[in-house]
Amino acid sequence: MALKAYILINTRIGKTQEIARKLADMEEVKRLDVIMGPYDIIAEVETDSHESLAHVVMQRLQALDDIRHTMTCPVVPMDREG
């Protein structure tokens, strides 16, 4: 089963659209929206493990100079029977 997470991203002023275009090209990013508030972008990502999610966040996203801060929120599957 795929691991799904939402990543909240804060960018440098004036760089949100550029970062959104770069993220849209990543195969793990299934959806993204530019938002208003303390974060500039929310990205829905899917990976096959926590290790690959960590790689995407720490090695790929945080390596982009114009990303200032990220918050990763893995989705917890709910037991729909209880």
ZADO-1210 file (C-alpha; in nm, 4 decimals, padded with zeros to 6 digits):
<atoms>
<atom x="00.0000" y="00.0000" z="00.0000" code="MET" pos="1"/>
<atom x="00.1278" y="00.3466" z="-00.0870" code="ALA" pos="2"/>
<atom x="00.2153" y="00.5946" z="00.1843" code="LEU" pos="3"/>
<atom x="00.0304" y="00.9221" z="00.1339" code="LYS" pos="4"/>
<atom x="00.1344" y="01.2513" z="00.2936" code="ALA" pos="5"/>
<atom x="00.0563" y="01.6190" z="00.2709" code="TYR" pos="6"/>
<atom x="00.3542" y="01.8523" z="00.2661" code="ILE" pos="7"/>
<atom x="00.3062" y="02.2156" z="00.3596" code="LEU" pos="8"/>
<atom x="00.5702" y="02.4328" z="00.1965" code="ILE" pos="9"/>
<atom x="00.6845" y="02.7866" z="00.2736" code="ASN" pos="10"/>
<atom x="00.8753" y="02.9551" z="-00.0104" code="THR" pos="11"/>
<atom x="01.0809" y="03.2700" z="-00.0467" code="ARG" pos="12"/>
<atom x="00.8739" y="03.5739" z="-00.1412" code="ILE" pos="13"/>
<atom x="00.8062" y="03.5815" z="-00.5145" code="GLY" pos="14"/>
<atom x="00.9149" y="03.2207" z="-00.5760" code="LYS" pos="15"/>
<atom x="00.5921" y="03.0286" z="-00.5112" code="THR" pos="16"/>
<atom x="00.4912" y="02.9828" z="-00.8765" code="GLN" pos="17"/>
<atom x="00.8421" y="02.8722" z="-00.9759" code="GLU" pos="18"/>
<atom x="00.8548" y="02.6151" z="-00.6944" code="ILE" pos="19"/>
<atom x="00.5022" y="02.4928" z="-00.7777" code="ALA" pos="20"/>
<atom x="00.6106" y="02.4261" z="-01.1381" code="ARG" pos="21"/>
<atom x="00.9148" y="02.2279" z="-01.0192" code="LYS" pos="22"/>
<atom x="00.7054" y="02.0230" z="-00.7788" code="LEU" pos="23"/>
<atom x="00.4433" y="01.9486" z="-01.0440" code="ALA" pos="24"/>
<atom x="00.7138" y="01.7678" z="-01.2439" code="ASP" pos="25"/>
<atom x="00.7914" y="01.5258" z="-00.9584" code="MET" pos="26"/>
<atom x="00.6284" y="01.1853" z="-01.0061" code="GLU" pos="27"/>
<atom x="00.5569" y="01.1502" z="-00.6319" code="GLU" pos="28"/>
<atom x="00.3475" y="01.4692" z="-00.6300" code="VAL" pos="29"/>
<atom x="-00.0093" y="01.3671" z="-00.7074" code="LYS" pos="30"/>
<atom x="-00.1679" y="01.7077" z="-00.6495" code="ARG" pos="31"/>
<atom x="-00.0619" y="02.0511" z="-00.5377" code="LEU" pos="32"/>
<atom x="-00.2304" y="02.3780" z="-00.4631" code="ASP" pos="33"/>
<atom x="-00.1007" y="02.7266" z="-00.3992" code="VAL" pos="34"/>
<atom x="-00.2601" y="02.8449" z="-00.0752" code="ILE" pos="35"/>
<atom x="-00.2755" y="03.1559" z="00.1430" code="MET" pos="36"/>
<atom x="-00.1601" y="03.1693" z="00.5036" code="GLY" pos="37"/>
<atom x="00.1621" y="03.0721" z="00.6795" code="PRO" pos="38"/>
<atom x="00.2376" y="02.8208" z="00.4022" code="TYR" pos="39"/>
<atom x="00.2407" y="02.8891" z="00.0292" code="ASP" pos="40"/>
<atom x="00.1914" y="02.5427" z="-00.1220" code="ILE" pos="41"/>
<atom x="00.0296" y="02.2179" z="-00.0129" code="ILE" pos="42"/>
<atom x="00.1424" y="01.9073" z="-00.1985" code="ALA" pos="43"/>
<atom x="-00.0129" y="01.5626" z="-00.1808" code="GLU" pos="44"/>
<atom x="00.2577" y="01.3010" z="-00.2308" code="VAL" pos="45"/>
<atom x="00.2621" y="00.9228" z="-00.2514" code="GLU" pos="46"/>
<atom x="00.5635" y="00.7030" z="-00.1886" code="THR" pos="47"/>
<atom x="00.6123" y="00.3355" z="-00.1139" code="ASP" pos="48"/>
<atom x="00.7679" y="00.3777" z="00.2333" code="SER" pos="49"/>
<atom x="00.8596" y="00.6199" z="00.5097" code="HIS" pos="50"/>
<atom x="01.2197" y="00.5990" z="00.3897" code="GLU" pos="51"/>
<atom x="01.1301" y="00.7097" z="00.0377" code="SER" pos="52"/>
<atom x="00.9093" y="00.9876" z="00.1796" code="LEU" pos="53"/>
<atom x="01.2044" y="01.1072" z="00.3890" code="ALA" pos="54"/>
<atom x="01.4223" y="01.1025" z="00.0766" code="HIS" pos="55"/>
<atom x="01.1714" y="01.3095" z="-00.1210" code="VAL" pos="56"/>
<atom x="01.1423" y="01.5688" z="00.1558" code="VAL" pos="57"/>
<atom x="01.5025" y="01.5935" z="00.2736" code="MET" pos="58"/>
<atom x="01.6972" y="01.5296" z="-00.0450" code="GLN" pos="59"/>
<atom x="01.4724" y="01.6751" z="-00.3118" code="ARG" pos="60"/>
<atom x="01.2367" y="01.9377" z="-00.1694" code="LEU" pos="61"/>
<atom x="01.4601" y="02.0861" z="00.0969" code="GLN" pos="62"/>
<atom x="01.7449" y="02.0969" z="-00.1561" code="ALA" pos="63"/>
<atom x="01.5554" y="02.3629" z="-00.3538" code="LEU" pos="64"/>
<atom x="01.7022" y="02.6992" z="-00.2524" code="ASP" pos="65"/>
<atom x="01.3708" y="02.8833" z="-00.2617" code="ASP" pos="66"/>
<atom x="01.1965" y="02.6493" z="-00.0159" code="ILE" pos="67"/>
<atom x="01.2343" y="02.7967" z="00.3323" code="ARG" pos="68"/>
<atom x="01.0398" y="02.5467" z="00.5449" code="HIS" pos="69"/>
<atom x="00.8349" y="02.2289" z="00.5081" code="THR" pos="70"/>
<atom x="00.5929" y="02.0433" z="00.7346" code="MET" pos="71"/>
<atom x="00.5218" y="01.6816" z="00.6430" code="THR" pos="72"/>
<atom x="00.1910" y="01.5266" z="00.7526" code="CYS" pos="73"/>
<atom x="00.1678" y="01.1520" z="00.6738" code="PRO" pos="74"/>
<atom x="-00.1871" y="01.0228" z="00.6370" code="VAL" pos="75"/>
<atom x="-00.2962" y="00.7641" z="00.8938" code="VAL" pos="76"/>
<atom x="-00.5339" y="00.5012" z="00.7537" code="PRO" pos="77"/>
<atom x="-00.8636" y="00.4874" z="00.9460" code="MET" pos="78"/>
<atom x="-01.0340" y="00.1681" z="01.0519" code="ASP" pos="79"/>
<atom x="-01.3738" y="00.2219" z="00.8911" code="ARG" pos="80"/>
<atom x="-01.5403" y="-00.0674" z="01.0749" code="GLU" pos="81"/>
<atom x="-01.4952" y="00.0589" z="01.4316" code="GLY" pos="82"/>
</atoms>
